[in-house]
Structures are given as C-alpha cells and as structure tokens.
Amino acid sequence: MNQQISTGLTSYRDGYFEFNFTGNYYFEIKKPSECSIAEIHLFYLKLRNGNKVTPLNLHEKIFSAEYLGFCYGGGNLIGISGIKKPTANYLEIVHKKAGIIRNTDQTILEIGYSFTEEGFRQRGISTKLKTMLLRKISRHNGIIFSTTATRSSQRFLLANGFIARGFPYQGMFDDNIVYFEKSSIGM
C-alpha cells in the first residue's frame, strides 16, 4: 500500500478509484487539516513544478485552503487542484487587473491550484478533480471564481456555469488571463 495515500480510517474523506481507458487513478478530496505533512509537501512540490504560482508563503496558502484535491496514478501523485480562500488583498489585485468593480460581503472562494503531470494530461484528471471540488462546495452561499489562461480550464469553467467577466490581463506567469465567476447560491 502506498504510504502517501490515506486509508480514510480516521475521518471521512471523498475518495475513490477510477479506471478508464488511460489507466487506474485514485482521486481524493480533503481539508488541509486532514492531510499529512507529506501530502501537503507533495501538493506544494506539484504547484512549484507547474511554475504558475509564487513560492512566497505558499505552504501557508495551501494550509488555509478550503479543500485540496489529489489524483494518484501508479502510486504517485500526478494531479492536484484546490478550493482556495483568497485574501482581501489578493481579491483586490485580481479584480483591479481584470477591471471588475466589486463591493460585496458574500463569501468568495477560488478554484485553482490545478496541475497535472505532463505525461498524464488530456485524460480528464483535472476535470475530475475540479468537478469533485465543486461538488464539495455545492452548499456554499457566495461567489466562486477562477482565473486562467489555459483553454481547457476555460472550457471547463464555461461548461460548469461560470461566466467570463472583465477583460483579459497580463499575469506574473501567463498572458491573457481571464477571470471567471459564478454565484453559488442555489448551485
């Protein structure tokens, strides 16, 4: 048994195996507090591998997420995604870059931190993780947003009721980042 995959004996977690024509995968959604230090660190390493996030305070940001999604294949972590709790400062920066004016007291969550190892892309791993994460927050009353320059992620967001808002902007790691959001009330 892979020591990195929790057995689920200590608390309930969403997790299951899936077999499709491209292989066997184990998907798991957990709160950061349910993760081992090794799992948090592996999540961190995958994010750094993707080279799309700044390492500044990254461990703390991962620990403060609402949920983390993991996909294992062949006993190795091959894909990740998460539901983040953005800070007010971060929201202000993103909204300003996208040209969005917002005054709200609604709770805002962000779907992001998505990364799949290159050899496992285009197999639906990221889609499955993000779908499972959205299901976990289906009772969230507020706004869910995501920013991405990746076409497949943009298609996923549109297919799941998100609406592109504002205008594309230059990010630290990507060009033409698009801001998507949806109100999760009645999701």
PASE-749417 format. One record per residue (C-alpha): z, x, y; residue in three letters. Coordinates in pm, whole numbers, plus 50000, padded with zeros to 5 digits. Each point is the difference from the previous one (the first is absolute). Layout:
<sites>
ZXYALA;...
</sites>
This chain:
<sites>
500005000050000MET;499185012750347ASN;503235008850180GLN;498434990250334GLN;499474963849901ILE;503164979550024SER;500954978149709THR;501084971150220GLY;503344997849820LEU;502145002950313THR;498284973750212SER;497014976950005TYR;496745014750121ARG;496434988049991ASP;498155021649756GLY;497434996149729TYR;497335017849804PHE;496394991450049GLU;497065009949786PHE;496494997750128ASN;496735017249922PHE;501085030550199THR;503355006749833GLY;503674991149957ASN;502084997550315TYR;503614991850072TYR;500684983250336PHE;503454997150150GLU;501324985950329ILE;503515009850109LYS;502275002050300LYS;500545036450102PRO;503694996249913SER;498954993149638GLU;497975032149980CYS;501225033349874SER;499845030050230ILE;497175013149779ALA;498004967850053GLU;500515001650377ILE;498935036350001HIS;496904992749788LEU;499124971750239PHE;500425024850289TYR;497785025749828LEU;497254974149943LYS;500114990350368LEU;499735036550100ARG;497145004049752ASN;498134972250177GLY;500335019450327ASN;500104967950209LYS;503625000150117VAL;502095024050200THR;502785016549800PRO;502464995950289LEU;502944979249867ASN;497814988149713LEU;502804999449741HIS;502084978250232GLU;497054976750060LYS;499474996349626ILE;503714992449946PHE;499864973350273SER;496994981849849ALA;500394964549876GLU;498245006749666TYR;498215028749831LEU;497204995949747GLY;499275024949723PHE;497145002449752CYS;500315023449704TYR;497145010349776GLY;500365023849709GLY;503645005350094GLY;499145012050352ASN;500334983250337LEU;496414993350106ILE;500314973350269GLY;502484988050261ILE;500324974050273SER;502824984750199GLY;501314973550235ILE;501415017950303LYS;502444988850268LYS;498415014450314PRO;502165010850291THR;499604983650340ALA;498665032850141ASN;497365002949727TYR;498954963650051LEU;499665005850373GLU;497775030449942ILE;497774982449743VAL;499674968650212HIS;499145020550308LYS;497345020049814LYS;498444968149859ALA;500244982050336GLY;502324972949872ILE;502564983750229ILE;502944987149805ARG;503294984350094ASN;501664986549690THR;503374998649839ASP;498454994249657GLN;500735025449729THR;497035023049956ILE;499215018749677LEU;497135023849928GLU;498095005049679ILE;499005036249965GLY;500805033549842TYR;497124993549761SER;498625029449809PHE;498255003449663THR;499135033149838GLU;496315007250042GLU;499184998849629GLY;501464964849973PHE;498404983650304ARG;497774969249981GLN;501934986449702ARG;501984973650190GLY;503295019250005ILE;500584997450375SER;498944963549998THR;502464992149719LYS;502865018250174LEU;499364982950334LYS;499664966049831THR;503335004949823MET;501655011250325LEU;498694969850190LEU;501334977749723ARG;503465016050042LYS;500094990550369ILE;498434965749959SER;503124983950150ARG;499995022750305HIS;499974979650319ASN;498295021550255GLY;496995022250049ILE;498495024449752ILE;497555025850127PHE;498055030149885SER;497895026450167THR;497175016649813THR;496665017250038ALA;499264996849627THR;497324973849927ARG;501434989649662SER;503434994250158SER;498394980050280GLN;498234978049742ARG;503304994949815PHE;501784989550319LEU;497254975650100LEU;499964985149648ALA;503774994650025ASN;500024980850328GLY;500475028550246PHE;498054998850327ILE;498675030150189ALA;501465000750352ARG;499575021850304GLY;497455027849984PHE;499525030649777PRO;501815031050115TYR;500245037249933GLN;503005009749791GLY;501535033449923MET;498275001849661PHE;497124974650017ASP;497324986350233ASP;499354962850045ASN;503354987149882ILE;500094962149998VAL;503194979550047TYR;500344969849766PHE;502774974149997GLU;501004966549864LYS;502874976850052SER;501834997049672SER;501584966650083ILE;498934977249718GLY;498285028949821MET;
</sites>
